[in-house]
Amino acid sequence: MAEIKVDCVGQNCPVPLVETRKALRKAAAGDIVEVTGTHPSSKKEIPMAARAMGLEVLDVAQEGDRWRIRIKR
Amino acid sequence: MADKATIVVQSGDFDKLYSALIIANGALAMGMDASMFFTFWGLQRLKKGQLEKGQLSKMHFLGLGKWMVQRRMKKANVVSLEQMLTDFVELGGKLMACDMTMEIMGIRKEDLREDLISDYCAVGSYIQEARESSITLFI
């Protein structure tokens, strides 16, 4: 099972959401996609999108202005 | 009702095209299907080299307003229309071109971004998409 990292630090709407979706499409079932970024609304909306697609959000963490979201494909 | 967004892009304005593409890509990113039907002034933007060439719908000021907005967008690291259009197609979005607009305005297929457009069609195809969409917008 692979772990795919997506770096969206400094990116604005809608890039973090779109890049997460691109990574999830490429990932195989069971893979973990880890997205890091700074755009505030995406921290809320990426988990929203993952759950809407029936995927499990493993973790949402914040460190300074950076957040990290881990999703299981 | 299918989980799908269908957007008519009638305006060729720079800012409105931003709204349309952000919403369309947002829908795809949230796991929905999405279709965009480009007609009239909107279709002009699908001509080769014309995507970023629209005016601002307000405060264009002969290009000065647009220049200022673009400068602020660059500062805020906002992605280009070009990147959003290719992302839209990469994520499975469907680009439709209005064939009546092509006829009225004398636009040939080879004038358009043929590599990205999946269908050249008319109102029937739009309705077929819209009737199975939970979100429909006219921009």
Backbone of each chain as ProteinMPNN parsed JSONL, in Angstrom:
{"seq_chain_A": "MAEIKVDCVGQNCPVPLVETRKALRKAAAGDIVEVTGTHPSSKKEIPMAARAMGLEVLDVAQEGDRWRIRIKR", "coords_chain_A": {"N_chain_A": [[0.83, -1.208, 0.0], [0.625, 2.095, -0.939], [1.872, 5.357, -0.033], [0.799, 8.48, -0.778], [1.954, 11.68, -1.336], [0.787, 15.0, -1.32], [1.57, 18.24, -2.058], [0.325, 21.25, -1.228], [0.965, 23.681, -0.257], [0.666, 27.123, 0.128], [-0.987, 27.308, -2.026], [-4.038, 28.412, -3.568], [-7.721, 28.548, -3.527], [-9.223, 26.801, -6.264], [-7.277, 24.897, -5.886], [-6.065, 23.089, -3.834], [-8.204, 21.322, -3.325], [-8.714, 20.279, -5.881], [-6.238, 19.112, -6.552], [-6.118, 17.164, -4.596], [-8.209, 15.526, -5.363], [-7.244, 14.666, -7.85], [-5.062, 13.132, -7.011], [-6.362, 11.167, -5.527], [-7.768, 9.899, -7.51], [-5.74, 8.661, -8.915], [-4.695, 6.977, -7.038], [-4.581, 3.658, -5.632], [-6.996, 1.33, -4.279], [-6.925, 1.361, -0.793], [-4.539, 2.716, -0.609], [-2.861, 5.555, 0.878], [-3.543, 8.957, 0.915], [-1.867, 11.882, 1.484], [-2.305, 15.176, 2.194], [-0.872, 18.369, 2.291], [-1.264, 21.778, 3.233], [-2.087, 25.33, 3.175], [-4.276, 26.9, 2.689], [-7.099, 28.115, 4.234], [-9.965, 27.365, 4.024], [-9.885, 24.965, 2.649], [-9.06, 23.078, 4.451], [-11.32, 22.361, 5.779], [-12.919, 21.61, 3.65], [-11.715, 19.589, 2.113], [-11.813, 17.184, 3.738], [-14.612, 17.072, 3.707], [-15.174, 16.565, 1.004], [-13.893, 14.084, 0.73], [-15.406, 12.449, 2.429], [-17.863, 12.652, 1.159], [-17.334, 11.151, -1.023], [-17.29, 8.712, 0.073], [-14.988, 7.937, 1.39], [-12.443, 7.278, 3.894], [-11.466, 9.565, 6.351], [-8.484, 9.829, 7.848], [-6.973, 11.475, 9.491], [-6.743, 14.832, 10.64], [-4.625, 17.441, 10.934], [-3.115, 20.315, 12.473], [-0.486, 22.622, 12.207], [1.001, 25.417, 13.144], [0.513, 27.61, 10.484], [-0.018, 25.655, 8.741], [-1.85, 22.859, 7.534], [-2.494, 19.301, 7.695], [-3.827, 16.599, 6.019], [-4.994, 13.33, 6.075], [-6.063, 10.772, 4.015], [-7.78, 7.746, 3.386], [-7.837, 5.793, 0.575]], "CA_chain_A": [[0.0, 0.0, 0.0], [1.496, 3.265, -1.108], [1.468, 6.608, 0.588], [0.986, 9.529, -1.789], [1.981, 13.009, -0.704], [0.396, 16.121, -2.187], [1.973, 19.493, -1.42], [-0.454, 22.398, -1.705], [1.321, 24.839, 0.575], [0.662, 28.395, -0.607], [-1.97, 27.282, -3.121], [-5.335, 28.998, -3.244], [-8.926, 27.899, -4.051], [-9.65, 25.494, -5.759], [-6.181, 23.966, -6.172], [-5.907, 21.953, -2.913], [-9.311, 20.386, -3.537], [-8.53, 19.64, -7.189], [-5.054, 18.248, -6.494], [-6.489, 16.004, -3.763], [-9.046, 14.657, -6.215], [-6.364, 14.047, -8.849], [-4.274, 12.094, -6.333], [-7.264, 10.069, -5.152], [-8.107, 9.154, -8.732], [-4.589, 7.858, -9.315], [-4.384, 6.028, -5.968], [-5.27, 2.365, -5.637], [-7.756, 1.099, -3.053], [-6.047, 1.061, 0.334], [-3.471, 3.715, -0.552], [-3.146, 6.721, 1.716], [-3.189, 10.246, 0.303], [-1.61, 12.893, 2.509], [-2.27, 16.51, 1.592], [-0.531, 19.474, 3.182], [-1.584, 23.057, 2.627], [-2.265, 26.485, 4.052], [-5.552, 27.568, 2.374], [-7.94, 27.762, 5.381], [-11.231, 26.661, 3.752], [-9.639, 23.608, 2.151], [-8.908, 22.183, 5.604], [-12.679, 21.906, 6.048], [-13.61, 21.099, 2.464], [-11.122, 18.331, 1.633], [-12.501, 16.084, 4.431], [-16.012, 17.06, 3.223], [-15.156, 15.895, -0.299], [-13.525, 12.678, 0.929], [-16.565, 11.742, 3.002], [-18.906, 12.598, 0.126], [-16.976, 10.051, -1.935], [-17.311, 7.469, 0.846], [-13.634, 7.577, 1.824], [-12.195, 7.488, 5.314], [-10.486, 10.595, 6.716], [-7.746, 9.234, 8.961], [-6.415, 12.442, 10.419], [-6.603, 16.237, 10.239], [-3.752, 18.067, 11.931], [-2.715, 21.703, 12.179], [0.774, 23.041, 12.839], [1.185, 26.79, 12.684], [-0.492, 27.913, 9.457], [-0.116, 24.483, 7.862], [-2.644, 21.692, 7.931], [-2.182, 18.04, 7.019], [-5.005, 15.722, 5.998], [-4.703, 11.979, 5.573], [-7.28, 10.104, 3.52], [-7.572, 6.377, 2.881], [-8.564, 5.555, -0.672]], "C_chain_A": [[0.863, 1.256, 0.0], [0.969, 4.458, -0.32], [1.809, 7.742, -0.395], [0.931, 10.891, -1.115], [1.653, 14.103, -1.727], [0.716, 17.422, -1.455], [1.209, 20.668, -2.025], [-0.177, 23.644, -0.874], [1.383, 26.094, -0.305], [-0.359, 28.437, -1.728], [-3.324, 27.792, -2.648], [-6.474, 28.164, -3.855], [-8.888, 27.877, -5.573], [-8.533, 24.452, -5.822], [-6.047, 22.819, -5.158], [-6.974, 20.865, -3.105], [-9.104, 19.574, -4.824], [-7.331, 18.684, -7.164], [-5.311, 17.007, -5.637], [-7.277, 15.002, -4.606], [-8.196, 13.936, -7.26], [-5.593, 12.894, -8.214], [-5.14, 10.901, -5.979], [-7.648, 9.227, -6.36], [-6.983, 8.218, -9.126], [-4.287, 6.764, -8.288], [-5.159, 4.728, -6.149], [-6.011, 2.216, -4.316], [-6.788, 0.698, -1.943], [-4.892, 2.036, 0.47], [-3.872, 4.877, 0.364], [-2.658, 7.984, 1.007], [-3.035, 11.265, 1.43], [-1.435, 14.252, 1.851], [-1.837, 17.524, 2.645], [-0.827, 20.778, 2.463], [-1.761, 24.145, 3.661], [-3.604, 27.196, 3.815], [-6.606, 27.158, 3.412], [-9.197, 26.937, 5.043], [-11.017, 25.232, 3.292], [-9.49, 22.607, 3.287], [-10.269, 21.579, 5.973], [-13.224, 21.114, 4.867], [-13.015, 19.811, 1.908], [-11.719, 17.132, 2.39], [-13.957, 15.929, 3.984], [-16.101, 16.269, 1.91], [-14.865, 14.41, -0.136], [-14.714, 11.889, 1.452], [-17.687, 11.626, 1.984], [-18.623, 11.472, -0.868], [-16.896, 8.712, -1.209], [-15.939, 7.006, 1.303], [-13.43, 7.948, 3.293], [-11.134, 8.579, 5.519], [-9.78, 10.11, 7.975], [-7.342, 10.277, 9.998], [-6.438, 13.851, 9.816], [-5.772, 16.927, 11.319], [-3.373, 19.471, 11.489], [-1.427, 22.015, 12.922], [1.105, 24.42, 12.3], [0.115, 27.116, 11.657], [-0.68, 26.736, 8.499], [-1.045, 23.422, 8.422], [-2.195, 20.47, 7.147], [-3.389, 17.12, 7.138], [-4.62, 14.379, 5.413], [-6.003, 11.257, 5.239], [-6.934, 8.713, 3.026], [-8.465, 6.17, 1.661], [-9.274, 4.208, -0.571]], "O_chain_A": [[1.727, 1.431, 0.859], [-0.214, 4.545, 0.007], [2.964, 7.922, -0.781], [-0.027, 11.209, -0.409], [2.177, 14.117, -2.841], [0.199, 17.674, -0.367], [1.42, 21.032, -3.182], [-1.007, 24.551, -0.806], [2.057, 26.12, -1.335], [-0.578, 29.492, -2.324], [-3.702, 27.625, -1.489], [-6.233, 27.209, -4.595], [-8.531, 28.903, -6.153], [-8.808, 23.252, -5.813], [-5.926, 21.667, -5.576], [-6.688, 19.669, -3.054], [-9.292, 18.358, -4.849], [-7.407, 17.576, -7.696], [-4.784, 15.93, -5.919], [-7.035, 13.796, -4.559], [-8.396, 12.751, -7.526], [-5.482, 11.815, -8.796], [-4.711, 9.754, -6.112], [-7.83, 8.014, -6.26], [-7.227, 7.114, -9.614], [-3.691, 5.742, -8.628], [-6.241, 4.702, -6.736], [-5.691, 2.897, -3.342], [-5.946, -0.182, -2.121], [-4.322, 2.171, 1.553], [-5.054, 5.14, 0.587], [-1.513, 8.063, 0.561], [-3.952, 11.481, 2.222], [-0.524, 14.45, 1.047], [-2.367, 17.539, 3.756], [-0.667, 20.882, 1.247], [-1.608, 23.918, 4.862], [-4.026, 28.005, 4.641], [-6.976, 25.986, 3.475], [-9.466, 25.929, 5.696], [-11.871, 24.374, 3.517], [-9.764, 21.42, 3.11], [-10.353, 20.436, 6.42], [-13.894, 20.096, 5.037], [-13.73, 19.019, 1.294], [-12.099, 16.149, 1.754], [-14.474, 14.816, 3.891], [-16.979, 15.424, 1.733], [-15.5, 13.572, -0.776], [-14.998, 10.79, 0.974], [-18.389, 10.615, 1.946], [-19.538, 10.913, -1.472], [-16.49, 7.704, -1.787], [-15.74, 5.822, 1.574], [-14.127, 8.795, 3.851], [-10.049, 8.522, 4.939], [-10.393, 9.992, 9.036], [-7.358, 10.022, 11.202], [-6.183, 14.03, 8.625], [-6.176, 16.984, 12.481], [-3.317, 19.776, 10.297], [-1.289, 21.715, 14.108], [1.451, 24.569, 11.128], [-1.071, 26.921, 11.922], [-1.443, 26.84, 7.538], [-1.032, 23.124, 9.616], [-1.597, 20.585, 6.077], [-3.905, 16.894, 8.233], [-3.983, 14.314, 4.361], [-6.91, 11.15, 6.063], [-5.932, 8.514, 2.339], [-9.681, 6.352, 1.718], [-9.953, 3.796, -1.512]]}, "seq_chain_B": "MADKATIVVQSGDFDKLYSALIIANGALAMGMDASMFFTFWGLQRLKKGQLEKGQLSKMHFLGLGKWMVQRRMKKANVVSLEQMLTDFVELGGKLMACDMTMEIMGIRKEDLREDLISDYCAVGSYIQEARESSITLFI", "coords_chain_B": {"N_chain_B": [[-32.023, 11.876, -9.125], [-28.997, 12.572, -10.677], [-25.634, 12.859, -9.403], [-24.472, 15.479, -10.44], [-23.108, 18.37, -12.056], [-24.108, 20.906, -14.244], [-23.105, 23.438, -16.348], [-23.881, 26.356, -18.096], [-21.904, 28.303, -20.084], [-22.14, 31.359, -21.025], [-21.168, 33.843, -20.992], [-18.256, 35.7, -21.899], [-16.622, 36.959, -20.22], [-13.741, 37.596, -18.265], [-13.713, 37.347, -15.382], [-16.092, 35.991, -14.942], [-15.676, 33.614, -16.206], [-13.749, 32.576, -14.572], [-15.348, 32.106, -12.272], [-17.071, 30.132, -13.301], [-15.302, 28.009, -13.991], [-14.063, 27.463, -11.546], [-16.228, 26.572, -10.017], [-17.014, 24.353, -11.547], [-14.712, 22.71, -11.444], [-14.601, 22.397, -8.716], [-16.917, 20.864, -8.292], [-16.201, 18.465, -9.606], [-14.025, 17.783, -8.009], [-15.271, 17.281, -5.617], [-16.361, 14.907, -6.096], [-18.445, 14.765, -7.893], [-19.982, 14.491, -11.198], [-19.329, 16.605, -14.043], [-20.38, 19.011, -16.478], [-19.715, 21.371, -19.021], [-21.231, 23.77, -21.008], [-20.423, 25.639, -23.642], [-21.34, 28.671, -25.025], [-22.201, 31.325, -27.304], [-20.692, 34.343, -26.25], [-19.133, 33.077, -24.47], [-18.101, 30.894, -25.869], [-16.196, 32.083, -27.466], [-13.982, 32.172, -25.864], [-12.967, 29.675, -25.981], [-11.596, 29.542, -28.261], [-8.468, 29.071, -29.871], [-5.803, 30.341, -27.971], [-7.337, 32.308, -26.703], [-8.352, 32.079, -24.16], [-7.671, 33.475, -21.742], [-8.303, 36.017, -22.432], [-10.58, 37.55, -21.985], [-12.672, 40.393, -20.96], [-13.027, 42.24, -17.846], [-16.111, 41.902, -16.093], [-17.045, 44.028, -14.699], [-15.707, 47.26, -13.972], [-13.599, 47.233, -15.851], [-12.174, 49.184, -17.177], [-10.803, 49.873, -19.666], [-8.92, 47.879, -19.641], [-7.211, 48.41, -17.59], [-8.325, 47.884, -15.099], [-8.549, 45.106, -15.217], [-5.872, 44.428, -15.382], [-5.023, 45.2, -12.849], [-6.527, 43.486, -11.216], [-5.52, 41.031, -12.078], [-2.925, 41.267, -11.178], [-3.297, 41.243, -8.439], [-4.316, 38.713, -8.198], [-2.151, 37.14, -8.901], [-0.473, 37.654, -6.797], [-1.947, 36.465, -4.763], [-1.596, 33.924, -5.467], [-3.369, 32.651, -7.278], [-4.665, 30.201, -9.422], [-4.175, 29.744, -13.01], [-6.581, 30.28, -15.709], [-6.117, 28.562, -17.781], [-4.797, 26.38, -16.55], [-6.913, 25.482, -14.95], [-8.77, 24.715, -16.856], [-7.509, 22.555, -18.14], [-7.232, 20.868, -15.941], [-9.937, 20.389, -15.455], [-10.696, 18.818, -17.664], [-8.928, 16.692, -17.315], [-9.899, 15.597, -14.946], [-12.151, 14.368, -15.797], [-14.227, 15.955, -16.695], [-16.747, 17.278, -18.931], [-16.524, 19.012, -21.911], [-18.509, 21.047, -23.858], [-19.309, 22.363, -27.03], [-21.196, 24.932, -28.511], [-22.829, 24.441, -31.484], [-24.376, 26.132, -33.051], [-23.562, 28.707, -32.38], [-21.02, 28.557, -33.432], [-21.615, 28.514, -36.137], [-22.972, 30.988, -36.522], [-21.002, 32.831, -35.804], [-18.981, 32.188, -37.44], [-17.029, 30.288, -36.689], [-14.652, 27.789, -36.97], [-14.092, 24.246, -36.381], [-11.367, 23.795, -36.221], [-10.488, 26.207, -35.286], [-10.927, 26.122, -32.653], [-10.254, 24.755, -29.297], [-9.702, 21.875, -29.927], [-8.539, 19.638, -28.807], [-9.505, 19.509, -26.253], [-12.27, 19.701, -26.255], [-15.198, 17.782, -26.023], [-17.572, 17.46, -27.334], [-19.57, 18.708, -30.034], [-22.383, 20.45, -30.202], [-25.965, 20.984, -29.618], [-28.884, 22.601, -28.183], [-30.428, 20.423, -27.339], [-28.615, 18.492, -26.428], [-27.549, 19.843, -24.283], [-29.813, 20.047, -22.614], [-30.253, 17.359, -22.127], [-28.045, 16.763, -20.552], [-28.542, 18.555, -18.437], [-30.984, 17.71, -17.387], [-30.382, 15.537, -15.935], [-28.942, 16.507, -13.867], [-28.134, 17.674, -10.603], [-27.275, 20.153, -10.021], [-27.545, 23.093, -11.836], [-26.315, 25.759, -13.749], [-26.235, 29.081, -15.119], [-23.969, 31.016, -16.591]], "CA_chain_B": [[-31.168, 12.907, -9.735], [-27.576, 12.197, -10.624], [-24.726, 13.781, -8.737], [-23.804, 16.098, -11.561], [-23.285, 19.81, -12.24], [-24.049, 21.331, -15.645], [-22.974, 24.891, -16.376], [-23.856, 27.045, -19.383], [-20.99, 29.452, -20.055], [-22.578, 32.238, -22.109], [-20.332, 35.056, -20.896], [-16.838, 35.544, -22.196], [-15.879, 37.809, -19.289], [-12.636, 36.98, -17.534], [-14.079, 36.992, -14.004], [-17.179, 35.006, -14.942], [-15.083, 32.34, -16.593], [-13.148, 32.092, -13.329], [-16.415, 31.528, -11.444], [-17.569, 28.901, -13.925], [-14.31, 26.933, -13.913], [-13.855, 27.089, -10.138], [-17.379, 25.762, -9.603], [-16.969, 23.08, -12.274], [-13.635, 21.897, -10.885], [-15.03, 22.067, -7.355], [-17.864, 19.748, -8.393], [-15.428, 17.249, -9.906], [-13.187, 17.469, -6.847], [-16.135, 16.756, -4.556], [-16.835, 13.584, -6.502], [-19.578, 14.82, -8.824], [-19.673, 14.666, -12.616], [-19.555, 17.995, -14.44], [-20.376, 19.351, -17.9], [-19.788, 22.8, -19.319], [-21.721, 24.025, -22.358], [-19.946, 26.969, -24.026], [-22.131, 29.253, -26.096], [-22.056, 32.761, -27.577], [-19.412, 34.993, -25.893], [-18.338, 32.064, -23.764], [-17.387, 30.049, -26.843], [-15.014, 32.822, -27.954], [-12.852, 31.887, -24.98], [-12.421, 28.346, -26.311], [-10.745, 29.651, -29.457], [-7.042, 28.95, -29.532], [-5.134, 31.555, -27.498], [-8.286, 33.327, -26.251], [-8.928, 31.737, -22.855], [-7.431, 34.492, -20.701], [-8.408, 37.324, -23.08], [-11.84, 38.237, -21.721], [-12.65, 41.613, -20.146], [-13.71, 42.144, -16.557], [-17.524, 42.248, -16.281], [-17.192, 45.36, -14.086], [-14.463, 47.99, -13.727], [-12.526, 46.813, -16.752], [-11.422, 50.428, -17.398], [-9.91, 49.719, -20.827], [-7.853, 46.902, -19.376], [-6.459, 48.759, -16.373], [-8.944, 47.13, -13.997], [-8.171, 43.705, -15.357], [-4.453, 44.342, -15.059], [-4.893, 45.271, -11.4], [-7.07, 42.253, -10.65], [-4.582, 39.938, -12.369], [-1.768, 41.444, -10.304], [-3.706, 40.773, -7.099], [-4.488, 37.252, -8.297], [-0.811, 36.564, -8.907], [-0.008, 37.781, -5.42], [-2.677, 35.487, -3.961], [-1.276, 32.606, -6.036], [-4.564, 32.056, -7.9], [-4.278, 29.403, -10.584], [-4.617, 30.316, -14.281], [-7.743, 29.659, -16.356], [-5.578, 27.466, -18.586], [-4.586, 25.227, -15.672], [-8.209, 24.962, -14.515], [-9.429, 24.048, -17.983], [-6.888, 21.231, -18.347], [-7.627, 20.06, -14.775], [-11.338, 20.006, -15.661], [-10.738, 17.692, -18.61], [-8.208, 15.57, -16.7], [-10.747, 14.977, -13.915], [-13.303, 13.724, -16.428], [-15.268, 16.911, -17.059], [-17.116, 17.248, -20.344], [-16.613, 20.342, -22.533], [-19.392, 21.011, -25.016], [-19.289, 23.607, -27.8], [-22.468, 25.184, -29.192], [-22.551, 24.489, -32.928], [-25.042, 27.279, -33.687], [-22.651, 29.847, -32.201], [-19.934, 28.367, -34.405], [-22.122, 28.896, -37.452], [-23.245, 32.432, -36.531], [-19.777, 33.619, -35.664], [-17.984, 31.721, -38.392], [-15.925, 29.608, -35.989], [-14.461, 26.41, -37.422], [-13.568, 23.353, -35.349], [-9.91, 23.944, -36.071], [-10.201, 27.438, -34.55], [-11.2, 25.856, -31.231], [-9.372, 23.84, -28.576], [-10.262, 20.554, -30.253], [-7.969, 18.614, -27.932], [-10.215, 19.488, -24.97], [-13.724, 19.666, -26.453], [-15.635, 16.41, -26.255], [-18.79, 17.379, -28.134], [-20.064, 19.899, -30.726], [-23.779, 20.071, -30.117], [-26.97, 22.038, -29.516], [-29.655, 22.689, -26.936], [-30.898, 19.092, -26.924], [-27.557, 17.841, -25.646], [-27.47, 20.548, -22.999], [-30.959, 19.633, -21.788], [-30.02, 15.972, -21.724], [-27.11, 16.836, -19.415], [-29.14, 19.31, -17.332], [-32.102, 16.988, -16.78], [-29.859, 14.556, -14.989], [-28.015, 17.208, -12.977], [-28.736, 18.286, -9.42], [-26.856, 21.559, -10.062], [-27.418, 23.692, -13.17], [-26.042, 27.195, -13.646], [-26.057, 29.852, -16.348], [-23.009, 32.072, -16.239]], "C_chain_B": [[-29.701, 12.525, -9.582], [-26.76, 13.286, -9.942], [-23.884, 14.47, -9.801], [-24.091, 17.594, -11.61], [-23.163, 20.139, -13.719], [-24.084, 22.858, -15.691], [-22.993, 25.397, -17.818], [-22.908, 28.223, -19.236], [-21.317, 30.325, -21.262], [-21.708, 33.486, -22.152], [-18.888, 34.746, -21.239], [-15.977, 36.387, -21.257], [-14.886, 36.995, -18.47], [-13.065, 36.478, -16.15], [-15.173, 35.931, -13.965], [-16.67, 33.629, -15.333], [-14.354, 31.715, -15.394], [-14.207, 31.418, -12.459], [-16.843, 30.179, -11.993], [-16.576, 27.754, -13.742], [-14.02, 26.507, -12.471], [-15.001, 26.197, -9.669], [-17.317, 24.381, -10.262], [-15.886, 22.164, -11.698], [-13.937, 21.499, -9.442], [-15.973, 20.872, -7.36], [-17.123, 18.439, -8.652], [-14.616, 16.816, -8.692], [-14.004, 16.886, -5.708], [-16.784, 15.436, -4.966], [-18.039, 13.581, -7.42], [-19.072, 14.715, -10.261], [-19.905, 16.141, -12.951], [-19.483, 18.154, -15.953], [-20.431, 20.855, -18.04], [-20.178, 22.971, -20.781], [-21.351, 25.454, -22.726], [-20.717, 27.495, -25.217], [-21.854, 30.762, -26.197], [-20.708, 33.335, -27.146], [-18.509, 34.022, -25.153], [-17.508, 31.239, -24.729], [-16.152, 30.754, -27.411], [-13.765, 32.462, -27.153], [-12.252, 30.502, -25.247], [-11.675, 28.349, -27.638], [-9.294, 29.572, -29.005], [-6.476, 30.305, -29.104], [-6.052, 32.623, -26.91], [-8.779, 33.146, -24.813], [-8.814, 32.853, -21.816], [-7.725, 35.901, -21.212], [-9.68, 38.109, -22.794], [-11.65, 39.507, -20.894], [-13.197, 41.303, -18.759], [-15.162, 42.561, -16.769], [-17.834, 43.617, -15.674], [-15.804, 45.95, -13.892], [-13.299, 47.511, -14.586], [-11.581, 47.992, -17.04], [-10.363, 50.289, -18.495], [-8.711, 48.811, -20.544], [-7.076, 47.18, -18.1], [-6.984, 47.971, -15.173], [-8.534, 45.669, -14.029], [-6.705, 43.504, -14.958], [-4.243, 44.337, -13.542], [-5.388, 43.992, -10.733], [-6.096, 41.1, -10.875], [-3.341, 40.014, -11.479], [-2.074, 40.923, -8.895], [-3.839, 39.25, -7.099], [-3.135, 36.551, -8.236], [-0.246, 36.551, -7.493], [-0.657, 36.719, -4.53], [-2.456, 34.069, -4.473], [-2.518, 31.898, -6.587], [-4.137, 31.39, -9.206], [-4.823, 30.016, -11.88], [-5.859, 29.6, -14.813], [-7.284, 28.436, -17.152], [-5.397, 26.196, -17.737], [-5.928, 24.623, -15.256], [-8.93, 24.221, -15.635], [-8.821, 22.656, -18.218], [-7.196, 20.307, -17.166], [-9.057, 19.527, -14.961], [-11.434, 18.777, -16.567], [-10.044, 16.462, -18.006], [-9.067, 14.837, -15.665], [-12.046, 14.404, -14.495], [-14.447, 14.652, -16.769], [-15.506, 16.916, -18.562], [-17.272, 18.673, -20.863], [-17.451, 20.242, -23.794], [-19.373, 22.375, -25.705], [-20.595, 23.736, -28.58], [-22.234, 25.334, -30.698], [-23.266, 25.633, -33.643], [-24.173, 28.537, -33.55], [-21.514, 29.763, -33.216], [-20.366, 28.854, -35.781], [-22.319, 30.414, -37.548], [-21.948, 33.229, -36.578], [-18.655, 33.145, -36.583], [-16.766, 31.073, -37.738], [-15.836, 28.175, -36.51], [-13.885, 25.568, -36.288], [-12.081, 23.591, -35.115], [-9.511, 25.269, -35.415], [-10.268, 27.206, -33.046], [-10.193, 24.887, -30.624], [-9.892, 22.416, -28.735], [-9.771, 19.445, -29.333], [-8.764, 18.466, -26.633], [-11.724, 19.301, -25.116], [-14.178, 18.243, -26.768], [-16.863, 16.324, -27.154], [-19.126, 18.731, -28.771], [-21.552, 19.666, -30.888], [-24.694, 21.267, -29.916], [-27.785, 21.887, -28.232], [-30.13, 21.319, -26.434], [-29.882, 18.38, -26.048], [-27.398, 18.506, -24.283], [-28.594, 20.085, -22.074], [-30.775, 18.211, -21.275], [-29.062, 15.905, -20.534], [-27.809, 17.443, -18.194], [-30.242, 18.513, -16.624], [-31.623, 15.928, -15.804], [-28.843, 15.182, -14.024], [-28.753, 17.794, -11.777], [-28.329, 19.758, -9.305], [-26.823, 22.012, -11.521], [-27.253, 25.199, -13.011], [-25.895, 27.808, -15.026], [-25.148, 31.024, -16.012], [-22.627, 32.88, -17.473]], "O_chain_B": [[-29.238, 12.198, -8.49], [-27.14, 14.457, -9.908], [-22.734, 14.1, -10.036], [-25.183, 18.036, -11.25], [-22.22, 19.702, -14.378], [-24.988, 23.484, -15.138], [-22.224, 24.93, -18.659], [-23.094, 29.058, -18.351], [-20.845, 30.077, -22.371], [-21.532, 34.104, -23.202], [-18.367, 33.678, -20.917], [-14.769, 36.52, -21.456], [-15.16, 35.871, -18.049], [-12.812, 35.327, -15.793], [-15.192, 35.079, -13.077], [-17.167, 32.609, -14.856], [-14.344, 30.496, -15.223], [-14.005, 30.308, -11.967], [-16.965, 29.204, -11.252], [-16.97, 26.646, -13.377], [-13.763, 25.332, -12.207], [-14.775, 25.187, -9.002], [-17.543, 23.364, -9.606], [-16.125, 20.975, -11.49], [-13.579, 20.407, -9.001], [-15.846, 19.971, -6.531], [-17.385, 17.428, -8.0], [-14.531, 15.627, -8.385], [-13.496, 16.088, -4.92], [-17.651, 14.916, -4.264], [-18.602, 12.524, -7.704], [-17.873, 14.835, -10.511], [-20.603, 16.842, -12.218], [-18.656, 17.536, -16.623], [-21.11, 21.536, -17.271], [-19.553, 22.403, -21.677], [-21.917, 26.394, -22.168], [-20.756, 26.87, -26.277], [-21.331, 31.373, -25.265], [-19.672, 32.869, -27.621], [-17.284, 34.128, -25.201], [-16.352, 30.92, -24.45], [-15.179, 30.103, -27.791], [-12.652, 32.446, -27.678], [-11.151, 30.2, -24.785], [-11.184, 27.315, -28.091], [-8.952, 29.964, -27.889], [-6.655, 31.301, -29.804], [-5.599, 33.736, -26.643], [-9.541, 33.972, -24.308], [-9.772, 33.132, -21.095], [-7.438, 36.879, -20.522], [-9.848, 39.218, -23.302], [-10.633, 39.688, -20.225], [-13.761, 40.233, -18.529], [-15.428, 43.479, -17.545], [-18.78, 44.285, -16.091], [-14.838, 45.219, -13.672], [-12.166, 47.397, -14.118], [-10.364, 47.826, -17.133], [-9.182, 50.556, -18.273], [-7.64, 48.962, -21.131], [-6.372, 46.31, -17.586], [-6.22, 47.465, -14.351], [-8.213, 45.074, -13.0], [-6.355, 42.535, -14.285], [-3.418, 43.592, -13.014], [-4.76, 43.476, -9.808], [-5.87, 40.287, -9.978], [-2.778, 38.995, -11.079], [-1.251, 40.268, -8.255], [-3.512, 38.589, -6.114], [-2.991, 35.506, -7.602], [0.37, 35.58, -7.054], [-0.006, 36.146, -3.656], [-3.061, 33.122, -3.969], [-2.696, 30.697, -6.388], [-3.358, 31.942, -9.983], [-5.825, 30.73, -11.849], [-6.155, 28.47, -14.425], [-7.968, 27.413, -17.192], [-5.783, 25.099, -18.14], [-6.074, 23.401, -15.212], [-9.615, 23.226, -15.395], [-9.548, 21.695, -18.466], [-7.397, 19.107, -17.354], [-9.344, 18.368, -14.663], [-12.158, 17.826, -16.273], [-10.513, 15.335, -18.167], [-8.978, 13.618, -15.522], [-12.936, 14.002, -13.746], [-15.537, 14.186, -17.102], [-14.616, 16.61, -19.356], [-18.057, 19.452, -20.322], [-17.149, 19.455, -24.691], [-19.417, 23.413, -25.045], [-21.047, 22.788, -29.222], [-21.527, 26.243, -31.135], [-22.832, 26.065, -34.711], [-24.063, 29.33, -34.485], [-21.1, 30.773, -33.785], [-19.607, 29.509, -36.496], [-21.895, 31.047, -38.515], [-21.836, 34.2, -37.326], [-17.528, 33.637, -36.514], [-15.629, 31.276, -38.166], [-16.822, 27.438, -36.494], [-13.273, 26.091, -35.357], [-11.601, 23.59, -33.982], [-8.356, 25.453, -35.032], [-9.735, 27.991, -32.262], [-9.388, 24.278, -31.33], [-10.447, 21.832, -27.804], [-10.464, 18.455, -29.099], [-8.705, 17.422, -25.985], [-12.38, 18.8, -24.203], [-13.631, 17.581, -27.65], [-17.174, 15.256, -27.681], [-18.986, 19.774, -28.133], [-21.956, 18.774, -31.634], [-24.267, 22.416, -30.026], [-27.416, 21.142, -27.323], [-30.219, 21.097, -25.227], [-30.236, 17.745, -25.055], [-27.15, 17.847, -23.273], [-28.364, 19.772, -20.906], [-31.102, 17.905, -20.128], [-29.244, 15.095, -19.624], [-27.697, 16.935, -17.078], [-30.412, 18.625, -15.41], [-32.381, 15.478, -14.944], [-28.005, 14.491, -13.445], [-29.85, 18.338, -11.911], [-28.962, 20.523, -8.577], [-26.155, 21.393, -12.35], [-27.966, 25.834, -12.234], [-25.484, 27.143, -15.977], [-25.517, 31.912, -15.244], [-21.83, 33.813, -17.377]]}, "name": "protein", "num_of_chains": 2, "seq": "MAEIKVDCVGQNCPVPLVETRKALRKAAAGDIVEVTGTHPSSKKEIPMAARAMGLEVLDVAQEGDRWRIRIKRMADKATIVVQSGDFDKLYSALIIANGALAMGMDASMFFTFWGLQRLKKGQLEKGQLSKMHFLGLGKWMVQRRMKKANVVSLEQMLTDFVELGGKLMACDMTMEIMGIRKEDLREDLISDYCAVGSYIQEARESSITLFI"}
